[in-house]
Amino acid sequence: GRWLRLIGAVAGGCLLLVLVAALRTTDAQMTQLGSGEIGLIQNLGQVLFRDYVIPFELSSILFLTAMVGAVVIGKSQGKSSTPVEDARNQEVRTAMNID
């Protein structure tokens, strides 16, 4: 407990020191965006589906495969349970009048 507080205080002090140093060395000038098409969602969509359509679709297939794999792994690991868990599940089923 005591060491964790000391380490937390040191880490917090280091973070405060970095923030103060960063604020002191930056310029306080405001930046204005020129008129144009910078930052528009429509333009982002056009770039994604025109210039980067192949990488975008490949990454979506990769993410979909990862999600399906996670579900399959989760379901297969959920079937193994300990006798204590089986007894607890039976108690819950009995209490809820499922069986």
N, CA, C and O atoms as a Tinker XYZ file with bonds, in Angstrom:
   396  protein
     1  N      0.797000   -1.184000    0.000000    73     2
     2  CA     0.000000    0.000000    0.000000    64     1     3
     3  C      0.842000    1.251000    0.000000    63     2     4     5
     4  O      0.597000    2.172000   -0.780000    81     3
     5  N      1.845000    1.292000    0.880000    73     3     6
     6  CA     2.642000    2.513000    1.015000    64     5     7
     7  C      3.500000    2.747000   -0.227000    63     6     8     9
     8  O      3.639000    3.878000   -0.692000    81     7
     9  N      4.080000    1.654000   -0.766000    73     7    10
    10  CA     4.921000    1.783000   -1.953000    64     9    11
    11  C      4.095000    2.202000   -3.166000    63    10    12    13
    12  O      4.563000    2.971000   -4.007000    81    11
    13  N      2.879000    1.698000   -3.253000    73    11    14
    14  CA     2.029000    2.074000   -4.377000    64    13    15
    15  C      1.685000    3.556000   -4.341000    63    14    16    17
    16  O      1.636000    4.211000   -5.382000    81    15
    17  N      1.448000    4.085000   -3.146000    73    15    18
    18  CA     1.170000    5.516000   -3.017000    64    17    19
    19  C      2.381000    6.338000   -3.431000    63    18    20    21
    20  O      2.247000    7.354000   -4.113000    81    19
    21  N      3.557000    5.896000   -3.018000    73    19    22
    22  CA     4.778000    6.611000   -3.370000    64    21    23
    23  C      5.006000    6.576000   -4.882000    63    22    24    25
    24  O      5.333000    7.594000   -5.491000    81    23
    25  N      4.834000    5.415000   -5.472000    73    23    26
    26  CA     5.007000    5.288000   -6.925000    64    25    27
    27  C      3.964000    6.129000   -7.661000    63    26    28    29
    28  O      4.279000    6.769000   -8.665000    81    27
    29  N      2.736000    6.131000   -7.172000    73    27    30
    30  CA     1.688000    6.947000   -7.783000    64    29    31
    31  C      1.989000    8.428000   -7.687000    63    30    32    33
    32  O      1.750000    9.175000   -8.636000    81    31
    33  N      2.515000    8.860000   -6.538000    73    31    34
    34  CA     2.868000   10.270000   -6.370000    64    33    35
    35  C      4.003000   10.662000   -7.313000    63    34    36    37
    36  O      3.973000   11.739000   -7.910000    81    35
    37  N      4.996000    9.800000   -7.448000    73    35    38
    38  CA     6.112000   10.089000   -8.358000    64    37    39
    39  C      5.620000   10.135000   -9.804000    63    38    40    41
    40  O      6.000000   11.031000  -10.558000    81    39
    41  N      4.781000    9.183000  -10.193000    73    39    42
    42  CA     4.254000    9.161000  -11.560000    64    41    43
    43  C      3.391000   10.389000  -11.827000    63    42    44    45
    44  O      3.476000   10.986000  -12.900000    81    43
    45  N      2.566000   10.768000  -10.865000    73    43    46
    46  CA     1.744000   11.965000  -11.018000    64    45    47
    47  C      2.590000   13.221000  -11.123000    63    46    48    49
    48  O      2.290000   14.111000  -11.920000    81    47
    49  N      3.649000   13.300000  -10.323000    73    47    50
    50  CA     4.553000   14.444000  -10.395000    64    49    51
    51  C      5.247000   14.528000  -11.744000    63    50    52    53
    52  O      5.402000   15.615000  -12.300000    81    51
    53  N      5.665000   13.385000  -12.271000    73    51    54
    54  CA     6.305000   13.368000  -13.597000    64    53    55
    55  C      5.323000   13.815000  -14.676000    63    54    56    57
    56  O      5.690000   14.566000  -15.580000    81    55
    57  N      4.088000   13.360000  -14.584000    73    55    58
    58  CA     3.075000   13.762000  -15.554000    64    57    59
    59  C      2.816000   15.263000  -15.478000    63    58    60    61
    60  O      2.711000   15.930000  -16.507000    81    59
    61  N      2.712000   15.791000  -14.267000    73    59    62
    62  CA     2.505000   17.225000  -14.084000    64    61    63
    63  C      3.679000   18.015000  -14.655000    63    62    64    65
    64  O      3.479000   19.043000  -15.301000    81    63
    65  N      4.890000   17.544000  -14.421000    73    63    66
    66  CA     6.085000   18.205000  -14.938000    64    65    67
    67  C      6.084000   18.232000  -16.464000    63    66    68    69
    68  O      6.412000   19.256000  -17.064000    81    67
    69  N      5.725000   17.134000  -17.088000    73    67    70
    70  CA     5.679000   17.073000  -18.551000    64    69    71
    71  C      4.600000   18.005000  -19.099000    63    70    72    73
    72  O      4.826000   18.692000  -20.095000    81    71
    73  N      3.427000   18.033000  -18.455000    73    71    74
    74  CA     2.353000   18.909000  -18.918000    64    73    75
    75  C      2.734000   20.377000  -18.805000    63    74    76    77
    76  O      2.491000   21.154000  -19.728000    81    75
    77  N      3.326000   20.762000  -17.685000    73    75    78
    78  CA     3.736000   22.155000  -17.499000    64    77    79
    79  C      4.804000   22.530000  -18.522000    63    78    80    81
    80  O      4.748000   23.614000  -19.102000    81    79
    81  N      5.770000   21.651000  -18.749000    73    79    82
    82  CA     6.817000   21.930000  -19.733000    64    81    83
    83  C      6.228000   22.054000  -21.137000    63    82    84    85
    84  O      6.650000   22.909000  -21.915000    81    83
    85  N      5.264000   21.210000  -21.459000    73    83    86
    86  CA     4.647000   21.269000  -22.782000    64    85    87
    87  C      3.856000   22.558000  -22.962000    63    86    88    89
    88  O      3.886000   23.159000  -24.036000    81    87
    89  N      3.151000   22.985000  -21.924000    73    87    90
    90  CA     2.364000   24.212000  -22.022000    64    89    91
    91  C      3.253000   25.449000  -22.095000    63    90    92    93
    92  O      2.882000   26.432000  -22.736000    81    91
    93  N      4.395000   25.419000  -21.464000    73    91    94
    94  CA     5.285000   26.582000  -21.472000    64    93    95
    95  C      5.995000   26.747000  -22.808000    63    94    96    97
    96  O      6.336000   27.869000  -23.184000    81    95
    97  N      6.222000   25.670000  -23.525000    73    95    98
    98  CA     6.995000   25.761000  -24.765000    64    97    99
    99  C      6.131000   25.892000  -26.015000    63    98   100   101
   100  O      6.667000   26.117000  -27.100000    81    99
   101  N      4.829000   25.760000  -25.898000    73    99   102
   102  CA     3.977000   25.860000  -27.085000    64   101   103
   103  C      3.568000   27.300000  -27.323000    63   102   104   105
   104  O      3.497000   28.103000  -26.393000    81   103
   105  N      3.302000   27.611000  -28.567000    73   103   106
   106  CA     2.790000   28.930000  -28.923000    64   105   107
   107  C      1.287000   28.934000  -28.722000    63   106   108   109
   108  O      0.614000   27.938000  -28.988000    81   107
   109  N      0.768000   30.044000  -28.256000    73   107   110
   110  CA    -0.661000   30.141000  -27.978000    64   109   111
   111  C     -1.400000   30.754000  -29.156000    63   110   112   113
   112  O     -2.317000   31.552000  -28.959000    81   111
   113  N     -1.029000   30.406000  -30.343000    73   111   114
   114  CA    -1.677000   30.954000  -31.524000    64   113   115
   115  C     -2.825000   30.046000  -31.947000    63   114   116   117
   116  O     -2.743000   28.820000  -31.871000    81   115
   117  N     -3.878000   30.683000  -32.386000    73   115   118
   118  CA    -5.019000   29.931000  -32.891000    64   117   119
   119  C     -4.808000   29.662000  -34.376000    63   118   120   121
   120  O     -4.305000   30.517000  -35.106000    81   119
   121  N     -5.181000   28.512000  -34.800000    73   119   122
   122  CA    -5.040000   28.140000  -36.201000    64   121   123
   123  C     -6.408000   28.196000  -36.862000    63   122   124   125
   124  O     -7.385000   27.665000  -36.335000    81   123
   125  N     -6.467000   28.836000  -38.008000    73   123   126
   126  CA    -7.717000   28.908000  -38.746000    64   125   127
   127  C     -7.644000   27.977000  -39.942000    63   126   128   129
   128  O     -6.633000   27.905000  -40.640000    81   127
   129  N     -8.721000   27.282000  -40.155000    73   127   130
   130  CA    -8.809000   26.440000  -41.342000    64   129   131
   131  C     -9.281000   27.287000  -42.504000    63   130   132   133
   132  O    -10.188000   28.109000  -42.368000    81   131
   133  N     -8.670000   27.081000  -43.619000    73   131   134
   134  CA    -9.133000   27.770000  -44.807000    64   133   135
   135  C    -10.426000   27.149000  -45.292000    63   134   136   137
   136  O    -10.749000   26.008000  -44.961000    81   135
   137  N    -11.148000   27.900000  -46.065000    73   135   138
   138  CA   -12.372000   27.326000  -46.606000    64   137   139
   139  C    -11.989000   26.253000  -47.617000    63   138   140   141
   140  O    -10.975000   26.361000  -48.307000    81   139
   141  N    -12.777000   25.267000  -47.689000    73   139   142
   142  CA   -12.462000   24.183000  -48.607000    64   141   143
   143  C    -13.099000   22.897000  -48.141000    63   142   144   145
   144  O    -14.136000   22.900000  -47.478000    81   143
   145  N    -12.479000   21.828000  -48.490000    73   143   146
   146  CA   -13.074000   20.531000  -48.243000    64   145   147
   147  C    -12.357000   19.750000  -47.157000    63   146   148   149
   148  O    -12.521000   18.533000  -47.065000    81   147
   149  N    -11.572000   20.415000  -46.341000    73   147   150
   150  CA   -10.831000   19.722000  -45.295000    64   149   151
   151  C    -11.775000   19.382000  -44.150000    63   150   152   153
   152  O    -12.480000   20.256000  -43.643000    81   151
   153  N    -11.792000   18.136000  -43.747000    73   151   154
   154  CA   -12.542000   17.735000  -42.575000    64   153   155
   155  C    -13.979000   17.343000  -42.814000    63   154   156   157
   156  O    -14.684000   17.027000  -41.856000    81   155
   157  N    -14.440000   17.350000  -44.026000    73   155   158
   158  CA   -15.824000   16.983000  -44.278000    64   157   159
   159  C    -15.961000   15.466000  -44.319000    63   158   160   161
   160  O    -15.138000   14.771000  -44.913000    81   159
   161  N    -17.000000   14.971000  -43.687000    73   159   162
   162  CA   -17.246000   13.530000  -43.635000    64   161   163
   163  C    -17.476000   12.970000  -45.036000    63   162   164   165
   164  O    -17.042000   11.861000  -45.348000    81   163
   165  N    -18.149000   13.729000  -45.858000    73   163   166
   166  CA   -18.422000   13.272000  -47.222000    64   165   167
   167  C    -17.112000   13.047000  -47.979000    63   166   168   169
   168  O    -16.980000   12.071000  -48.717000    81   167
   169  N    -16.165000   13.933000  -47.801000    73   167   170
   170  CA   -14.875000   13.781000  -48.485000    64   169   171
   171  C    -14.098000   12.590000  -47.946000    63   170   172   173
   172  O    -13.416000   11.897000  -48.701000    81   171
   173  N    -14.198000   12.351000  -46.648000    73   171   174
   174  CA   -13.547000   11.179000  -46.073000    64   173   175
   175  C    -14.125000    9.901000  -46.679000    63   174   176   177
   176  O    -13.379000    8.985000  -47.026000    81   175
   177  N    -15.433000    9.838000  -46.805000    73   175   178
   178  CA   -16.072000    8.680000  -47.419000    64   177   179
   179  C    -15.657000    8.487000  -48.866000    63   178   180   181
   180  O    -15.433000    7.362000  -49.311000    81   179
   181  N    -15.555000    9.590000  -49.601000    73   179   182
   182  CA   -15.135000    9.485000  -50.998000    64   181   183
   183  C    -13.709000    8.967000  -51.113000    63   182   184   185
   184  O    -13.411000    8.151000  -51.985000    81   183
   185  N    -12.829000    9.436000  -50.239000    73   183   186
   186  CA   -11.440000    8.977000  -50.280000    64   185   187
   187  C    -11.366000    7.500000  -49.908000    63   186   188   189
   188  O    -10.654000    6.731000  -50.554000    81   187
   189  N    -12.106000    7.097000  -48.856000    73   187   190
   190  CA   -12.065000    5.696000  -48.430000    64   189   191
   191  C    -12.576000    4.757000  -49.512000    63   190   192   193
   192  O    -11.980000    3.709000  -49.761000    81   191
   193  N    -13.665000    5.125000  -50.146000    73   191   194
   194  CA   -14.281000    4.212000  -51.107000    64   193   195
   195  C    -13.808000    4.423000  -52.540000    63   194   196   197
   196  O    -14.197000    3.665000  -53.429000    81   195
   197  N    -12.985000    5.426000  -52.783000    73   195   198
   198  CA   -12.434000    5.618000  -54.120000    64   197   199
   199  C    -10.957000    5.218000  -54.160000    63   198   200   201
   200  O    -10.552000    4.386000  -54.972000    81   199
   201  N    -10.165000    5.816000  -53.281000    73   199   202
   202  CA    -8.716000    5.593000  -53.329000    64   201   203
   203  C     -8.273000    4.374000  -52.532000    63   202   204   205
   204  O     -7.309000    3.703000  -52.901000    81   203
   205  N     -8.971000    4.089000  -51.448000    73   203   206
   206  CA    -8.536000    3.022000  -50.542000    64   205   207
   207  C     -9.587000    1.929000  -50.403000    63   206   208   209
   208  O     -9.737000    1.365000  -49.319000    81   207
   209  N    -10.308000    1.618000  -51.454000    73   207   210
   210  CA   -11.395000    0.650000  -51.350000    64   209   211
   211  C    -10.870000   -0.760000  -51.074000    63   210   212   213
   212  O    -11.478000   -1.486000  -50.288000    81   211
   213  N     -9.773000   -1.165000  -51.689000    73   211   214
   214  CA    -9.246000   -2.523000  -51.488000    64   213   215
   215  C     -8.728000   -2.703000  -50.059000    63   214   216   217
   216  O     -9.117000   -3.671000  -49.406000    81   215
   217  N     -7.866000   -1.815000  -49.542000    73   215   218
   218  CA    -7.429000   -1.990000  -48.147000    64   217   219
   219  C     -8.586000   -1.897000  -47.151000    63   218   220   221
   220  O     -8.595000   -2.600000  -46.141000    81   219
   221  N     -9.565000   -1.026000  -47.436000    73   219   222
   222  CA   -10.719000   -0.875000  -46.551000    64   221   223
   223  C    -11.526000   -2.170000  -46.488000    63   222   224   225
   224  O    -11.908000   -2.608000  -45.403000    81   223
   225  N    -11.782000   -2.773000  -47.621000    73   223   226
   226  CA   -12.546000   -4.021000  -47.651000    64   225   227
   227  C    -11.757000   -5.181000  -47.056000    63   226   228   229
   228  O    -12.331000   -6.024000  -46.366000    81   227
   229  N    -10.452000   -5.239000  -47.309000    73   227   230
   230  CA    -9.635000   -6.300000  -46.717000    64   229   231
   231  C     -9.606000   -6.194000  -45.197000    63   230   232   233
   232  O     -9.674000   -7.206000  -44.499000    81   231
   233  N     -9.507000   -4.971000  -44.684000    73   231   234
   234  CA    -9.513000   -4.821000  -43.224000    64   233   235
   235  C    -10.875000   -5.176000  -42.645000    63   234   236   237
   236  O    -10.941000   -5.723000  -41.544000    81   235
   237  N    -11.963000   -4.882000  -43.351000    73   235   238
   238  CA   -13.282000   -5.260000  -42.841000    64   237   239
   239  C    -13.445000   -6.776000  -42.810000    63   238   240   241
   240  O    -14.055000   -7.311000  -41.885000    81   239
   241  N    -12.911000   -7.472000  -43.805000    73   239   242
   242  CA   -12.956000   -8.939000  -43.802000    64   241   243
   243  C    -12.118000   -9.493000  -42.658000    63   242   244   245
   244  O    -12.517000  -10.449000  -41.994000    81   243
   245  N    -10.956000   -8.889000  -42.429000    73   243   246
   246  CA   -10.098000   -9.318000  -41.326000    64   245   247
   247  C    -10.798000   -9.141000  -39.978000    63   246   248   249
   248  O    -10.762000  -10.042000  -39.140000    81   247
   249  N    -11.433000   -7.990000  -39.765000    73   247   250
   250  CA   -12.139000   -7.751000  -38.504000    64   249   251
   251  C    -13.327000   -8.691000  -38.338000    63   250   252   253
   252  O    -13.578000   -9.179000  -37.236000    81   251
   253  N    -14.054000   -8.948000  -39.408000    73   251   254
   254  CA   -15.183000   -9.870000  -39.336000    64   253   255
   255  C    -14.711000  -11.274000  -38.982000    63   254   256   257
   256  O    -15.339000  -11.955000  -38.171000    81   255
   257  N    -13.610000  -11.710000  -39.583000    73   255   258
   258  CA   -13.044000  -13.023000  -39.270000    64   257   259
   259  C    -12.606000  -13.095000  -37.814000    63   258   260   261
   260  O    -12.810000  -14.112000  -37.152000    81   259
   261  N    -12.008000  -12.024000  -37.315000    73   259   262
   262  CA   -11.574000  -11.993000  -35.916000    64   261   263
   263  C    -12.766000  -12.074000  -34.967000    63   262   264   265
   264  O    -12.698000  -12.757000  -33.946000    81   263
   265  N    -13.858000  -11.381000  -35.296000    73   263   266
   266  CA   -15.044000  -11.429000  -34.435000    64   265   267
   267  C    -15.666000  -12.822000  -34.421000    63   266   268   269
   268  O    -16.045000  -13.322000  -33.362000    81   267
   269  N    -15.771000  -13.443000  -35.577000    73   267   270
   270  CA   -16.327000  -14.801000  -35.640000    64   269   271
   271  C    -15.436000  -15.766000  -34.874000    63   270   272   273
   272  O    -15.937000  -16.618000  -34.141000    81   271
   273  N    -14.129000  -15.644000  -35.032000    73   271   274
   274  CA   -13.196000  -16.496000  -34.293000    64   273   275
   275  C    -13.310000  -16.311000  -32.795000    63   274   276   277
   276  O    -13.237000  -17.282000  -32.042000    81   275
   277  N    -13.490000  -15.068000  -32.350000    73   275   278
   278  CA   -13.638000  -14.811000  -30.915000    64   277   279
   279  C    -14.909000  -15.452000  -30.371000    63   278   280   281
   280  O    -14.909000  -15.987000  -29.262000    81   279
   281  N    -15.984000  -15.402000  -31.141000    73   279   282
   282  CA   -17.237000  -16.025000  -30.704000    64   281   283
   283  C    -17.078000  -17.536000  -30.637000    63   282   284   285
   284  O    -17.538000  -18.163000  -29.682000    81   283
   285  N    -16.439000  -18.124000  -31.625000    73   283   286
   286  CA   -16.241000  -19.578000  -31.638000    64   285   287
   287  C    -15.378000  -20.007000  -30.458000    63   286   288   289
   288  O    -15.700000  -20.981000  -29.777000    81   287
   289  N    -14.295000  -19.293000  -30.213000    73   287   290
   290  CA   -13.426000  -19.629000  -29.078000    64   289   291
   291  C    -14.172000  -19.451000  -27.762000    63   290   292   293
   292  O    -14.044000  -20.276000  -26.858000    81   291
   293  N    -14.946000  -18.383000  -27.653000    73   291   294
   294  CA   -15.711000  -18.142000  -26.427000    64   293   295
   295  C    -16.748000  -19.211000  -26.164000    63   294   296   297
   296  O    -16.944000  -19.618000  -25.019000    81   295
   297  N    -17.412000  -19.671000  -27.205000    73   295   298
   298  CA   -18.421000  -20.718000  -27.024000    64   297   299
   299  C    -17.789000  -22.048000  -26.662000    63   298   300   301
   300  O    -18.330000  -22.776000  -25.831000    81   299
   301  N    -16.658000  -22.382000  -27.262000    73   299   302
   302  CA   -16.036000  -23.674000  -26.964000    64   301   303
   303  C    -15.444000  -23.687000  -25.562000    63   302   304   305
   304  O    -15.415000  -24.736000  -24.918000    81   303
   305  N    -14.972000  -22.546000  -25.077000    73   303   306
   306  CA   -14.423000  -22.495000  -23.724000    64   305   307
   307  C    -15.518000  -22.431000  -22.674000    63   306   308   309
   308  O    -15.288000  -22.794000  -21.520000    81   307
   309  N    -16.697000  -21.979000  -23.052000    73   307   310
   310  CA   -17.779000  -21.866000  -22.093000    64   309   311
   311  C    -18.377000  -23.203000  -21.697000    63   310   312   313
   312  O    -19.064000  -23.280000  -20.679000    81   311
   313  N    -18.140000  -24.261000  -22.467000    73   311   314
   314  CA   -18.739000  -25.564000  -22.178000    64   313   315
   315  C    -18.052000  -26.279000  -21.028000    63   314   316   317
   316  O    -18.690000  -27.062000  -20.325000    81   315
   317  N    -16.780000  -26.031000  -20.822000    73   315   318
   318  CA   -16.075000  -26.707000  -19.733000    64   317   319
   319  C    -16.313000  -25.945000  -18.437000    63   318   320   321
   320  O    -16.062000  -24.743000  -18.356000    81   319
   321  N    -16.794000  -26.646000  -17.438000    73   319   322
   322  CA   -17.049000  -26.013000  -16.152000    64   321   323
   323  C    -16.632000  -26.966000  -15.035000    63   322   324   325
   324  O    -16.499000  -28.174000  -15.232000    81   323
   325  N    -16.435000  -26.393000  -13.882000    73   323   326
   326  CA   -16.025000  -27.182000  -12.725000    64   325   327
   327  C    -17.258000  -27.754000  -12.043000    63   326   328   329
   328  O    -18.367000  -27.276000  -12.282000    81   327
   329  N    -17.091000  -28.765000  -11.201000    73   327   330
   330  CA   -18.241000  -29.307000  -10.470000    64   329   331
   331  C    -18.933000  -28.258000   -9.598000    63   330   332   333
   332  O    -20.150000  -28.303000   -9.418000    81   331
   333  N    -18.166000  -27.327000   -9.063000    73   331   334
   334  CA   -18.766000  -26.265000   -8.241000    64   333   335
   335  C    -19.669000  -25.390000   -9.100000    63   334   336   337
   336  O    -20.768000  -25.025000   -8.681000    81   335
   337  N    -19.202000  -25.051000  -10.312000    73   335   338
   338  CA   -20.029000  -24.250000  -11.212000    64   337   339
   339  C    -21.273000  -25.014000  -11.637000    63   338   340   341
   340  O    -22.355000  -24.435000  -11.736000    81   339
   341  N    -21.126000  -26.320000  -11.890000    73   339   342
   342  CA   -22.283000  -27.134000  -12.252000    64   341   343
   343  C    -23.315000  -27.156000  -11.133000    63   342   344   345
   344  O    -24.514000  -27.048000  -11.387000    81   343
   345  N    -22.848000  -27.297000   -9.889000    73   343   346
   346  CA   -23.764000  -27.310000   -8.747000    64   345   347
   347  C    -24.459000  -25.964000   -8.604000    63   346   348   349
   348  O    -25.659000  -25.909000   -8.333000    81   347
   349  N    -23.716000  -24.883000   -8.782000    73   347   350
   350  CA   -24.300000  -23.540000   -8.672000    64   349   351
   351  C    -25.323000  -23.313000   -9.782000    63   350   352   353
   352  O    -26.395000  -22.760000   -9.536000    81   351
   353  N    -24.999000  -23.736000  -10.990000    73   351   354
   354  CA   -25.946000  -23.589000  -12.092000    64   353   355
   355  C    -27.212000  -24.398000  -11.835000    63   354   356   357
   356  O    -28.312000  -23.950000  -12.158000    81   355
   357  N    -27.062000  -25.590000  -11.257000    73   355   358
   358  CA   -28.229000  -26.406000  -10.932000    64   357   359
   359  C    -29.080000  -25.730000   -9.864000    63   358   360   361
   360  O    -30.308000  -25.770000   -9.933000    81   359
   361  N    -28.433000  -25.106000   -8.875000    73   359   362
   362  CA   -29.178000  -24.376000   -7.839000    64   361   363
   363  C    -29.977000  -23.233000   -8.450000    63   362   364   365
   364  O    -31.128000  -23.006000   -8.079000    81   363
   365  N    -29.372000  -22.521000   -9.378000    73   363   366
   366  CA   -30.060000  -21.402000  -10.022000    64   365   367
   367  C    -31.230000  -21.912000  -10.845000    63   366   368   369
   368  O    -32.311000  -21.323000  -10.817000    81   367
   369  N    -31.028000  -23.003000  -11.579000    73   367   370
   370  CA   -32.125000  -23.567000  -12.374000    64   369   371
   371  C    -33.276000  -24.020000  -11.476000    63   370   372   373
   372  O    -34.445000  -23.809000  -11.798000    81   371
   373  N    -32.931000  -24.644000  -10.348000    73   371   374
   374  CA   -33.959000  -25.100000   -9.418000    64   373   375
   375  C    -34.709000  -23.911000   -8.829000    63   374   376   377
   376  O    -35.934000  -23.941000   -8.717000    81   375
   377  N    -33.975000  -22.865000   -8.454000    73   375   378
   378  CA   -34.610000  -21.685000   -7.866000    64   377   379
   379  C    -35.522000  -20.984000   -8.865000    63   378   380   381
   380  O    -36.537000  -20.401000   -8.483000    81   379
   381  N    -35.164000  -21.042000  -10.131000    73   379   382
   382  CA   -35.976000  -20.387000  -11.155000    64   381   383
   383  C    -37.019000  -21.323000  -11.749000    63   382   384   385
   384  O    -37.768000  -20.926000  -12.641000    81   383
   385  N    -37.075000  -22.564000  -11.263000    73   383   386
   386  CA   -38.012000  -23.581000  -11.751000    64   385   387
   387  C    -37.853000  -23.831000  -13.249000    63   386   388   389
   388  O    -38.838000  -23.957000  -13.977000    81   387
   389  N    -36.604000  -23.900000  -13.694000    73   387   390
   390  CA   -36.344000  -24.168000  -15.109000    64   389   391
   391  C    -36.381000  -25.661000  -15.381000    63   390   392   393
   392  O    -36.935000  -26.087000  -16.395000    81   391
   393  N    -35.805000  -26.463000  -14.499000    73   391   394
   394  CA   -35.766000  -27.915000  -14.714000    64   393   395
   395  C    -37.054000  -28.570000  -14.296000    63   394   396
   396  O    -37.192000  -29.788000  -14.409000    81   395
